[in-house]
Amino acid sequence: MKRLVVFAASILLCTLAQAQGADDSGASAGITIIPRVDVNPVFYNGSYGEVTLGNSSLYSLFEGNISENLSFSVCNHWLSSEPKYLYQNTWRADDVNWCDWAYLEYAPGNFILTAGKQVMTFGGFELEEYDFDVHWDMMTGLFNNFQCYQWGLKAGWMNEGETTGLFLQATGSPYGEKPFDAMAYSLQYQGYYGPVSLLYSTNLIENWDGGHEWMFTLGHNLELGDWNISLDVTNKVGSALTILEDGVTAFATAKFNPSDKWEFLGRAGLEKTSKIDYRNETFGLAAHWFPLRDSQDLRIHAAAAYNSVFRGASLTLGAMFYLKIPRR
């Protein structure tokens, strides 16, 4: 923990020094504090089961530029519904902890180099969403069980028009107890062509016994006016016990934004394994309301989801706020 605090402090001092040294240095920094409070009643087989805190949490984002080509990003997860595990897991690679990511990014011209704790380059558009934005009951087993925050390096290239990119990454594997006990390697193609966006990923992930898991994901996104529709398909199923199982995960998401004040979300998907008898169908609907004038910093949300494995339905009612400290 101490090393990460020193890392973040060093970045801050460097940024402030740059900002004070020259107005044209390109240096800036900003902090966003994100508290979220949920109430999440769950019903099993049509009967009342329990009430949880859902995705209640406290996050912070500390981001900025040190120079024209060098930037940084630190995301901290300070509180959750079970906060003690965030701090017990500080140096674990197989579970979440209080530091989601902390990395430096150097981007001269068309090339990008990222070093530090970062998001593994895997999956489709579902994995592009921030943890604090989502409703857990509507997400796939991959999103909920695969520990994607790992230490490592990533190198990438984007063309001049920023429509096509290729990224290579080497990180620790979520099968390892500590960082770099096991390794994972990723290759991703990114395409942004008008209303169509593509994320195609290939991953080679070292597992517990020194073998390797191949993971392939095809992510597609289409923007049609106020609508945004995505479809992700992968050859793996996320598991709480074994991390990954061979099979198929296919999820479709539709978002509708009729105005700046409202967002409606629908999700449906299938997770089916090929080695064990497991088939899960998930459906979910959500409504997000942004009541502040000329701002989406406050979100009031309601969501409902159904999971066929547990024969469980859940409701989520809550609020989230983005407290932004302006950049200097």
Contacts in CASP RR format, 6 or more apart in sequence:
PFRMAT RR
TARGET T0000
AUTHOR 0000-0000-0000
METHOD contacts of the structure
MODEL  1
MKRLVVFAASILLCTLAQAQGADDSGASAGITIIPRVDVNPVFYNGSYGE
VTLGNSSLYSLFEGNISENLSFSVCNHWLSSEPKYLYQNTWRADDVNWCD
WAYLEYAPGNFILTAGKQVMTFGGFELEEYDFDVHWDMMTGLFNNFQCYQ
WGLKAGWMNEGETTGLFLQATGSPYGEKPFDAMAYSLQYQGYYGPVSLLY
STNLIENWDGGHEWMFTLGHNLELGDWNISLDVTNKVGSALTILEDGVTA
FATAKFNPSDKWEFLGRAGLEKTSKIDYRNETFGLAAHWFPLRDSQDLRI
HAAAAYNSVFRGASLTLGAMFYLKIPRR
1 87 0 8 1.000
1 90 0 8 1.000
1 98 0 8 1.000
4 99 0 8 1.000
4 102 0 8 1.000
7 102 0 8 1.000
8 62 0 8 1.000
8 74 0 8 1.000
8 102 0 8 1.000
11 62 0 8 1.000
11 66 0 8 1.000
11 72 0 8 1.000
11 74 0 8 1.000
11 104 0 8 1.000
12 29 0 8 1.000
12 62 0 8 1.000
14 66 0 8 1.000
15 27 0 8 1.000
15 28 0 8 1.000
15 29 0 8 1.000
15 64 0 8 1.000
15 65 0 8 1.000
15 66 0 8 1.000
15 72 0 8 1.000
16 29 0 8 1.000
18 25 0 8 1.000
18 26 0 8 1.000
18 27 0 8 1.000
18 66 0 8 1.000
18 67 0 8 1.000
19 25 0 8 1.000
19 27 0 8 1.000
19 28 0 8 1.000
19 29 0 8 1.000
19 328 0 8 1.000
25 67 0 8 1.000
25 68 0 8 1.000
26 65 0 8 1.000
26 67 0 8 1.000
26 68 0 8 1.000
27 65 0 8 1.000
27 66 0 8 1.000
27 67 0 8 1.000
28 64 0 8 1.000
28 65 0 8 1.000
28 327 0 8 1.000
28 328 0 8 1.000
29 62 0 8 1.000
29 63 0 8 1.000
29 64 0 8 1.000
29 65 0 8 1.000
29 327 0 8 1.000
29 328 0 8 1.000
30 62 0 8 1.000
30 63 0 8 1.000
30 64 0 8 1.000
30 324 0 8 1.000
30 325 0 8 1.000
30 326 0 8 1.000
30 327 0 8 1.000
30 328 0 8 1.000
31 60 0 8 1.000
31 61 0 8 1.000
31 62 0 8 1.000
31 324 0 8 1.000
31 325 0 8 1.000
32 60 0 8 1.000
32 61 0 8 1.000
32 63 0 8 1.000
32 322 0 8 1.000
32 323 0 8 1.000
32 324 0 8 1.000
32 325 0 8 1.000
33 58 0 8 1.000
33 59 0 8 1.000
33 60 0 8 1.000
33 322 0 8 1.000
33 323 0 8 1.000
33 325 0 8 1.000
34 57 0 8 1.000
34 58 0 8 1.000
34 59 0 8 1.000
34 60 0 8 1.000
34 61 0 8 1.000
34 132 0 8 1.000
34 320 0 8 1.000
34 321 0 8 1.000
34 322 0 8 1.000
34 323 0 8 1.000
35 57 0 8 1.000
35 58 0 8 1.000
35 320 0 8 1.000
35 321 0 8 1.000
35 323 0 8 1.000
36 55 0 8 1.000
36 56 0 8 1.000
36 57 0 8 1.000
36 58 0 8 1.000
36 59 0 8 1.000
36 132 0 8 1.000
36 318 0 8 1.000
36 319 0 8 1.000
36 320 0 8 1.000
36 321 0 8 1.000
37 53 0 8 1.000
37 56 0 8 1.000
37 318 0 8 1.000
37 319 0 8 1.000
37 320 0 8 1.000
38 53 0 8 1.000
38 54 0 8 1.000
38 55 0 8 1.000
38 56 0 8 1.000
38 316 0 8 1.000
38 317 0 8 1.000
38 318 0 8 1.000
39 51 0 8 1.000
39 53 0 8 1.000
39 54 0 8 1.000
39 316 0 8 1.000
39 317 0 8 1.000
39 318 0 8 1.000
40 51 0 8 1.000
40 52 0 8 1.000
40 53 0 8 1.000
40 54 0 8 1.000
40 55 0 8 1.000
40 137 0 8 1.000
40 314 0 8 1.000
40 315 0 8 1.000
40 316 0 8 1.000
40 317 0 8 1.000
41 48 0 8 1.000
41 49 0 8 1.000
41 50 0 8 1.000
41 51 0 8 1.000
41 314 0 8 1.000
41 315 0 8 1.000
42 49 0 8 1.000
42 50 0 8 1.000
42 51 0 8 1.000
42 52 0 8 1.000
42 312 0 8 1.000
42 313 0 8 1.000
42 314 0 8 1.000
43 49 0 8 1.000
43 312 0 8 1.000
43 313 0 8 1.000
43 314 0 8 1.000
44 310 0 8 1.000
44 311 0 8 1.000
44 312 0 8 1.000
45 311 0 8 1.000
45 312 0 8 1.000
46 311 0 8 1.000
46 312 0 8 1.000
46 313 0 8 1.000
52 81 0 8 1.000
53 81 0 8 1.000
54 81 0 8 1.000
54 136 0 8 1.000
54 316 0 8 1.000
55 81 0 8 1.000
55 131 0 8 1.000
55 132 0 8 1.000
55 134 0 8 1.000
55 135 0 8 1.000
55 136 0 8 1.000
55 316 0 8 1.000
56 79 0 8 1.000
56 80 0 8 1.000
56 81 0 8 1.000
57 77 0 8 1.000
57 79 0 8 1.000
57 80 0 8 1.000
57 81 0 8 1.000
57 131 0 8 1.000
57 132 0 8 1.000
58 77 0 8 1.000
58 78 0 8 1.000
58 79 0 8 1.000
59 75 0 8 1.000
59 76 0 8 1.000
59 77 0 8 1.000
59 78 0 8 1.000
59 100 0 8 1.000
59 131 0 8 1.000
59 132 0 8 1.000
60 75 0 8 1.000
60 76 0 8 1.000
60 78 0 8 1.000
61 73 0 8 1.000
61 74 0 8 1.000
61 75 0 8 1.000
62 72 0 8 1.000
62 73 0 8 1.000
62 74 0 8 1.000
62 75 0 8 1.000
62 76 0 8 1.000
63 71 0 8 1.000
63 72 0 8 1.000
63 73 0 8 1.000
63 74 0 8 1.000
64 71 0 8 1.000
64 72 0 8 1.000
64 73 0 8 1.000
64 327 0 8 1.000
65 71 0 8 1.000
65 72 0 8 1.000
66 72 0 8 1.000
66 104 0 8 1.000
69 106 0 8 1.000
69 107 0 8 1.000
69 108 0 8 1.000
69 109 0 8 1.000
70 104 0 8 1.000
70 105 0 8 1.000
70 106 0 8 1.000
70 107 0 8 1.000
71 104 0 8 1.000
71 105 0 8 1.000
71 107 0 8 1.000
72 103 0 8 1.000
72 104 0 8 1.000
72 105 0 8 1.000
73 101 0 8 1.000
73 102 0 8 1.000
73 103 0 8 1.000
73 105 0 8 1.000
74 99 0 8 1.000
74 101 0 8 1.000
74 102 0 8 1.000
75 99 0 8 1.000
75 100 0 8 1.000
75 101 0 8 1.000
75 102 0 8 1.000
76 98 0 8 1.000
76 99 0 8 1.000
76 100 0 8 1.000
77 86 0 8 1.000
77 96 0 8 1.000
77 97 0 8 1.000
77 98 0 8 1.000
77 99 0 8 1.000
77 100 0 8 1.000
77 131 0 8 1.000
78 86 0 8 1.000
78 98 0 8 1.000
79 86 0 8 1.000
80 86 0 8 1.000
85 95 0 8 1.000
85 96 0 8 1.000
85 97 0 8 1.000
86 96 0 8 1.000
86 97 0 8 1.000
86 98 0 8 1.000
87 97 0 8 1.000
87 98 0 8 1.000
89 95 0 8 1.000
89 96 0 8 1.000
89 97 0 8 1.000
90 97 0 8 1.000
90 98 0 8 1.000
90 99 0 8 1.000
91 97 0 8 1.000
91 178 0 8 1.000
91 179 0 8 1.000
92 177 0 8 1.000
92 178 0 8 1.000
93 147 0 8 1.000
93 150 0 8 1.000
93 151 0 8 1.000
93 172 0 8 1.000
93 173 0 8 1.000
93 174 0 8 1.000
93 176 0 8 1.000
93 177 0 8 1.000
93 178 0 8 1.000
93 179 0 8 1.000
93 180 0 8 1.000
93 181 0 8 1.000
93 182 0 8 1.000
94 147 0 8 1.000
94 174 0 8 1.000
94 175 0 8 1.000
94 176 0 8 1.000
94 177 0 8 1.000
94 243 0 8 1.000
95 147 0 8 1.000
96 147 0 8 1.000
96 149 0 8 1.000
99 117 0 8 1.000
99 149 0 8 1.000
100 117 0 8 1.000
100 131 0 8 1.000
100 149 0 8 1.000
101 116 0 8 1.000
101 117 0 8 1.000
101 118 0 8 1.000
101 119 0 8 1.000
101 149 0 8 1.000
102 116 0 8 1.000
102 117 0 8 1.000
103 114 0 8 1.000
103 115 0 8 1.000
103 116 0 8 1.000
103 117 0 8 1.000
103 118 0 8 1.000
104 114 0 8 1.000
104 115 0 8 1.000
104 116 0 8 1.000
105 112 0 8 1.000
105 113 0 8 1.000
105 114 0 8 1.000
106 112 0 8 1.000
106 113 0 8 1.000
106 114 0 8 1.000
107 113 0 8 1.000
110 157 0 8 1.000
110 158 0 8 1.000
110 159 0 8 1.000
110 160 0 8 1.000
111 155 0 8 1.000
111 156 0 8 1.000
111 157 0 8 1.000
112 154 0 8 1.000
112 155 0 8 1.000
112 156 0 8 1.000
112 157 0 8 1.000
112 158 0 8 1.000
112 167 0 8 1.000
113 153 0 8 1.000
113 154 0 8 1.000
113 155 0 8 1.000
113 156 0 8 1.000
114 153 0 8 1.000
114 154 0 8 1.000
114 155 0 8 1.000
115 152 0 8 1.000
115 153 0 8 1.000
115 154 0 8 1.000
116 151 0 8 1.000
116 152 0 8 1.000
116 153 0 8 1.000
117 149 0 8 1.000
117 150 0 8 1.000
117 151 0 8 1.000
117 152 0 8 1.000
118 149 0 8 1.000
118 150 0 8 1.000
118 151 0 8 1.000
118 152 0 8 1.000
118 154 0 8 1.000
118 169 0 8 1.000
118 171 0 8 1.000
119 127 0 8 1.000
119 148 0 8 1.000
119 149 0 8 1.000
120 148 0 8 1.000
120 149 0 8 1.000
120 150 0 8 1.000
120 169 0 8 1.000
120 171 0 8 1.000
120 174 0 8 1.000
120 184 0 8 1.000
120 186 0 8 1.000
120 203 0 8 1.000
121 154 0 8 1.000
121 167 0 8 1.000
121 169 0 8 1.000
121 186 0 8 1.000
121 187 0 8 1.000
121 188 0 8 1.000
121 201 0 8 1.000
121 203 0 8 1.000
122 146 0 8 1.000
122 148 0 8 1.000
122 186 0 8 1.000
122 188 0 8 1.000
122 201 0 8 1.000
122 203 0 8 1.000
122 215 0 8 1.000
122 217 0 8 1.000
123 142 0 8 1.000
123 199 0 8 1.000
123 201 0 8 1.000
123 203 0 8 1.000
123 215 0 8 1.000
123 217 0 8 1.000
123 219 0 8 1.000
123 232 0 8 1.000
123 234 0 8 1.000
124 199 0 8 1.000
124 201 0 8 1.000
124 217 0 8 1.000
124 218 0 8 1.000
124 219 0 8 1.000
124 232 0 8 1.000
124 234 0 8 1.000
125 197 0 8 1.000
125 199 0 8 1.000
125 219 0 8 1.000
125 220 0 8 1.000
125 221 0 8 1.000
125 230 0 8 1.000
125 232 0 8 1.000
125 253 0 8 1.000
126 139 0 8 1.000
126 140 0 8 1.000
126 142 0 8 1.000
126 143 0 8 1.000
126 230 0 8 1.000
126 232 0 8 1.000
126 251 0 8 1.000
126 253 0 8 1.000
127 142 0 8 1.000
127 143 0 8 1.000
127 148 0 8 1.000
128 199 0 8 1.000
132 320 0 8 1.000
133 320 0 8 1.000
134 143 0 8 1.000
135 286 0 8 1.000
135 301 0 8 1.000
135 303 0 8 1.000
135 305 0 8 1.000
135 316 0 8 1.000
136 144 0 8 1.000
137 284 0 8 1.000
137 303 0 8 1.000
137 305 0 8 1.000
137 307 0 8 1.000
137 314 0 8 1.000
137 316 0 8 1.000
138 265 0 8 1.000
138 266 0 8 1.000
138 267 0 8 1.000
138 282 0 8 1.000
138 284 0 8 1.000
138 286 0 8 1.000
138 303 0 8 1.000
138 305 0 8 1.000
140 238 0 8 1.000
140 249 0 8 1.000
140 251 0 8 1.000
140 269 0 8 1.000
140 271 0 8 1.000
140 282 0 8 1.000
141 237 0 8 1.000
141 238 0 8 1.000
141 239 0 8 1.000
141 249 0 8 1.000
141 271 0 8 1.000
142 234 0 8 1.000
142 236 0 8 1.000
142 237 0 8 1.000
142 238 0 8 1.000
142 249 0 8 1.000
144 238 0 8 1.000
144 240 0 8 1.000
145 238 0 8 1.000
145 239 0 8 1.000
145 240 0 8 1.000
145 243 0 8 1.000
146 174 0 8 1.000
146 238 0 8 1.000
146 243 0 8 1.000
146 244 0 8 1.000
147 174 0 8 1.000
147 243 0 8 1.000
148 174 0 8 1.000
150 171 0 8 1.000
150 172 0 8 1.000
150 173 0 8 1.000
150 174 0 8 1.000
150 179 0 8 1.000
150 184 0 8 1.000
151 171 0 8 1.000
151 172 0 8 1.000
151 179 0 8 1.000
151 180 0 8 1.000
152 169 0 8 1.000
152 170 0 8 1.000
152 171 0 8 1.000
152 172 0 8 1.000
153 169 0 8 1.000
153 170 0 8 1.000
153 171 0 8 1.000
154 167 0 8 1.000
154 168 0 8 1.000
154 169 0 8 1.000
154 170 0 8 1.000
154 171 0 8 1.000
154 186 0 8 1.000
155 167 0 8 1.000
155 168 0 8 1.000
155 169 0 8 1.000
156 165 0 8 1.000
156 166 0 8 1.000
156 167 0 8 1.000
156 168 0 8 1.000
157 165 0 8 1.000
157 166 0 8 1.000
157 167 0 8 1.000
158 164 0 8 1.000
158 165 0 8 1.000
158 190 0 8 1.000
159 165 0 8 1.000
162 192 0 8 1.000
163 191 0 8 1.000
163 192 0 8 1.000
163 193 0 8 1.000
164 189 0 8 1.000
164 190 0 8 1.000
164 191 0 8 1.000
164 192 0 8 1.000
165 189 0 8 1.000
165 190 0 8 1.000
165 191 0 8 1.000
166 187 0 8 1.000
166 188 0 8 1.000
166 189 0 8 1.000
166 190 0 8 1.000
167 186 0 8 1.000
167 187 0 8 1.000
167 188 0 8 1.000
167 190 0 8 1.000
168 185 0 8 1.000
168 186 0 8 1.000
168 187 0 8 1.000
169 185 0 8 1.000
169 186 0 8 1.000
169 187 0 8 1.000
169 188 0 8 1.000
170 183 0 8 1.000
170 184 0 8 1.000
170 185 0 8 1.000
170 186 0 8 1.000
171 183 0 8 1.000
171 184 0 8 1.000
171 186 0 8 1.000
172 179 0 8 1.000
172 180 0 8 1.000
172 181 0 8 1.000
172 182 0 8 1.000
172 183 0 8 1.000
172 184 0 8 1.000
173 181 0 8 1.000
173 182 0 8 1.000
173 183 0 8 1.000
173 184 0 8 1.000
173 205 0 8 1.000
173 206 0 8 1.000
173 207 0 8 1.000
174 184 0 8 1.000
174 205 0 8 1.000
174 243 0 8 1.000
175 181 0 8 1.000
175 182 0 8 1.000
175 205 0 8 1.000
175 206 0 8 1.000
175 207 0 8 1.000
175 208 0 8 1.000
175 243 0 8 1.000
176 182 0 8 1.000
176 208 0 8 1.000
182 205 0 8 1.000
182 206 0 8 1.000
182 207 0 8 1.000
182 208 0 8 1.000
182 210 0 8 1.000
183 206 0 8 1.000
184 203 0 8 1.000
184 204 0 8 1.000
184 205 0 8 1.000
184 206 0 8 1.000
185 203 0 8 1.000
185 204 0 8 1.000
185 205 0 8 1.000
186 201 0 8 1.000
186 202 0 8 1.000
186 203 0 8 1.000
186 204 0 8 1.000
187 201 0 8 1.000
187 202 0 8 1.000
187 203 0 8 1.000
188 199 0 8 1.000
188 200 0 8 1.000
188 201 0 8 1.000
188 202 0 8 1.000
189 198 0 8 1.000
189 199 0 8 1.000
189 200 0 8 1.000
189 201 0 8 1.000
190 197 0 8 1.000
190 198 0 8 1.000
190 199 0 8 1.000
191 197 0 8 1.000
191 198 0 8 1.000
191 199 0 8 1.000
192 198 0 8 1.000
194 223 0 8 1.000
195 222 0 8 1.000
195 223 0 8 1.000
195 224 0 8 1.000
196 220 0 8 1.000
196 221 0 8 1.000
196 222 0 8 1.000
197 220 0 8 1.000
197 221 0 8 1.000
197 222 0 8 1.000
197 223 0 8 1.000
198 219 0 8 1.000
198 220 0 8 1.000
198 221 0 8 1.000
199 217 0 8 1.000
199 219 0 8 1.000
199 221 0 8 1.000
200 217 0 8 1.000
200 218 0 8 1.000
200 219 0 8 1.000
201 215 0 8 1.000
201 216 0 8 1.000
201 217 0 8 1.000
202 214 0 8 1.000
202 215 0 8 1.000
202 216 0 8 1.000
202 217 0 8 1.000
203 213 0 8 1.000
203 214 0 8 1.000
203 215 0 8 1.000
203 216 0 8 1.000
203 217 0 8 1.000
204 212 0 8 1.000
204 213 0 8 1.000
204 214 0 8 1.000
204 215 0 8 1.000
205 212 0 8 1.000
205 213 0 8 1.000
205 214 0 8 1.000
205 215 0 8 1.000
205 244 0 8 1.000
206 212 0 8 1.000
206 213 0 8 1.000
207 213 0 8 1.000
207 243 0 8 1.000
207 244 0 8 1.000
213 236 0 8 1.000
213 244 0 8 1.000
214 235 0 8 1.000
215 234 0 8 1.000
215 235 0 8 1.000
215 236 0 8 1.000
215 244 0 8 1.000
216 234 0 8 1.000
216 235 0 8 1.000
217 232 0 8 1.000
217 233 0 8 1.000
217 234 0 8 1.000
217 235 0 8 1.000
218 232 0 8 1.000
218 233 0 8 1.000
218 234 0 8 1.000
219 230 0 8 1.000
219 231 0 8 1.000
219 232 0 8 1.000
219 233 0 8 1.000
220 230 0 8 1.000
220 231 0 8 1.000
220 232 0 8 1.000
221 228 0 8 1.000
221 229 0 8 1.000
221 230 0 8 1.000
222 228 0 8 1.000
222 229 0 8 1.000
222 230 0 8 1.000
226 256 0 8 1.000
226 257 0 8 1.000
226 258 0 8 1.000
227 254 0 8 1.000
227 255 0 8 1.000
227 256 0 8 1.000
228 254 0 8 1.000
228 255 0 8 1.000
228 256 0 8 1.000
228 257 0 8 1.000
229 252 0 8 1.000
229 253 0 8 1.000
229 254 0 8 1.000
229 255 0 8 1.000
230 252 0 8 1.000
230 253 0 8 1.000
231 250 0 8 1.000
231 251 0 8 1.000
231 252 0 8 1.000
231 253 0 8 1.000
232 249 0 8 1.000
232 250 0 8 1.000
232 251 0 8 1.000
233 248 0 8 1.000
233 249 0 8 1.000
233 250 0 8 1.000
234 248 0 8 1.000
234 249 0 8 1.000
234 250 0 8 1.000
235 246 0 8 1.000
235 247 0 8 1.000
235 248 0 8 1.000
236 244 0 8 1.000
236 245 0 8 1.000
236 246 0 8 1.000
236 247 0 8 1.000
236 249 0 8 1.000
237 244 0 8 1.000
237 245 0 8 1.000
237 246 0 8 1.000
237 247 0 8 1.000
237 248 0 8 1.000
237 249 0 8 1.000
237 271 0 8 1.000
237 272 0 8 1.000
237 273 0 8 1.000
237 278 0 8 1.000
238 244 0 8 1.000
238 245 0 8 1.000
238 249 0 8 1.000
238 271 0 8 1.000
239 245 0 8 1.000
245 273 0 8 1.000
245 274 0 8 1.000
245 275 0 8 1.000
245 276 0 8 1.000
245 278 0 8 1.000
246 273 0 8 1.000
246 274 0 8 1.000
246 275 0 8 1.000
247 272 0 8 1.000
247 273 0 8 1.000
247 274 0 8 1.000
247 275 0 8 1.000
248 270 0 8 1.000
248 271 0 8 1.000
248 272 0 8 1.000
248 274 0 8 1.000
249 270 0 8 1.000
249 271 0 8 1.000
250 269 0 8 1.000
250 270 0 8 1.000
251 267 0 8 1.000
251 268 0 8 1.000
251 269 0 8 1.000
251 270 0 8 1.000
251 282 0 8 1.000
252 267 0 8 1.000
252 268 0 8 1.000
252 269 0 8 1.000
253 265 0 8 1.000
253 266 0 8 1.000
253 267 0 8 1.000
254 265 0 8 1.000
254 266 0 8 1.000
254 267 0 8 1.000
255 263 0 8 1.000
255 264 0 8 1.000
255 265 0 8 1.000
255 266 0 8 1.000
256 263 0 8 1.000
256 264 0 8 1.000
256 265 0 8 1.000
257 263 0 8 1.000
257 264 0 8 1.000
258 264 0 8 1.000
260 290 0 8 1.000
260 296 0 8 1.000
261 289 0 8 1.000
261 290 0 8 1.000
261 291 0 8 1.000
262 287 0 8 1.000
262 288 0 8 1.000
262 289 0 8 1.000
262 290 0 8 1.000
263 287 0 8 1.000
263 288 0 8 1.000
263 290 0 8 1.000
264 285 0 8 1.000
264 286 0 8 1.000
264 287 0 8 1.000
264 288 0 8 1.000
265 285 0 8 1.000
265 286 0 8 1.000
265 287 0 8 1.000
265 288 0 8 1.000
265 303 0 8 1.000
266 284 0 8 1.000
266 285 0 8 1.000
266 286 0 8 1.000
267 282 0 8 1.000
267 283 0 8 1.000
267 284 0 8 1.000
267 285 0 8 1.000
268 281 0 8 1.000
268 282 0 8 1.000
268 283 0 8 1.000
268 284 0 8 1.000
269 281 0 8 1.000
269 282 0 8 1.000
269 283 0 8 1.000
270 279 0 8 1.000
270 280 0 8 1.000
270 281 0 8 1.000
271 278 0 8 1.000
271 279 0 8 1.000
271 280 0 8 1.000
271 282 0 8 1.000
272 278 0 8 1.000
272 279 0 8 1.000
272 280 0 8 1.000
273 279 0 8 1.000
278 309 0 8 1.000
279 308 0 8 1.000
279 309 0 8 1.000
280 307 0 8 1.000
280 308 0 8 1.000
280 309 0 8 1.000
281 307 0 8 1.000
281 308 0 8 1.000
282 305 0 8 1.000
282 306 0 8 1.000
282 307 0 8 1.000
282 308 0 8 1.000
283 305 0 8 1.000
283 306 0 8 1.000
284 303 0 8 1.000
284 304 0 8 1.000
284 305 0 8 1.000
284 306 0 8 1.000
285 303 0 8 1.000
285 304 0 8 1.000
285 305 0 8 1.000
286 301 0 8 1.000
286 302 0 8 1.000
286 303 0 8 1.000
286 304 0 8 1.000
286 316 0 8 1.000
287 301 0 8 1.000
287 302 0 8 1.000
287 303 0 8 1.000
288 299 0 8 1.000
288 300 0 8 1.000
288 301 0 8 1.000
289 299 0 8 1.000
289 300 0 8 1.000
289 301 0 8 1.000
290 296 0 8 1.000
290 297 0 8 1.000
290 298 0 8 1.000
290 299 0 8 1.000
290 300 0 8 1.000
291 298 0 8 1.000
291 300 0 8 1.000
292 298 0 8 1.000
296 322 0 8 1.000
297 321 0 8 1.000
297 322 0 8 1.000
297 323 0 8 1.000
297 324 0 8 1.000
298 319 0 8 1.000
298 320 0 8 1.000
298 321 0 8 1.000
298 322 0 8 1.000
299 319 0 8 1.000
299 320 0 8 1.000
299 321 0 8 1.000
300 318 0 8 1.000
300 319 0 8 1.000
301 316 0 8 1.000
301 317 0 8 1.000
301 318 0 8 1.000
301 319 0 8 1.000
301 320 0 8 1.000
302 315 0 8 1.000
302 316 0 8 1.000
302 317 0 8 1.000
302 318 0 8 1.000
303 315 0 8 1.000
303 316 0 8 1.000
304 313 0 8 1.000
304 314 0 8 1.000
304 315 0 8 1.000
304 316 0 8 1.000
305 313 0 8 1.000
305 314 0 8 1.000
305 316 0 8 1.000
306 312 0 8 1.000
306 313 0 8 1.000
306 314 0 8 1.000
307 313 0 8 1.000
307 314 0 8 1.000
END
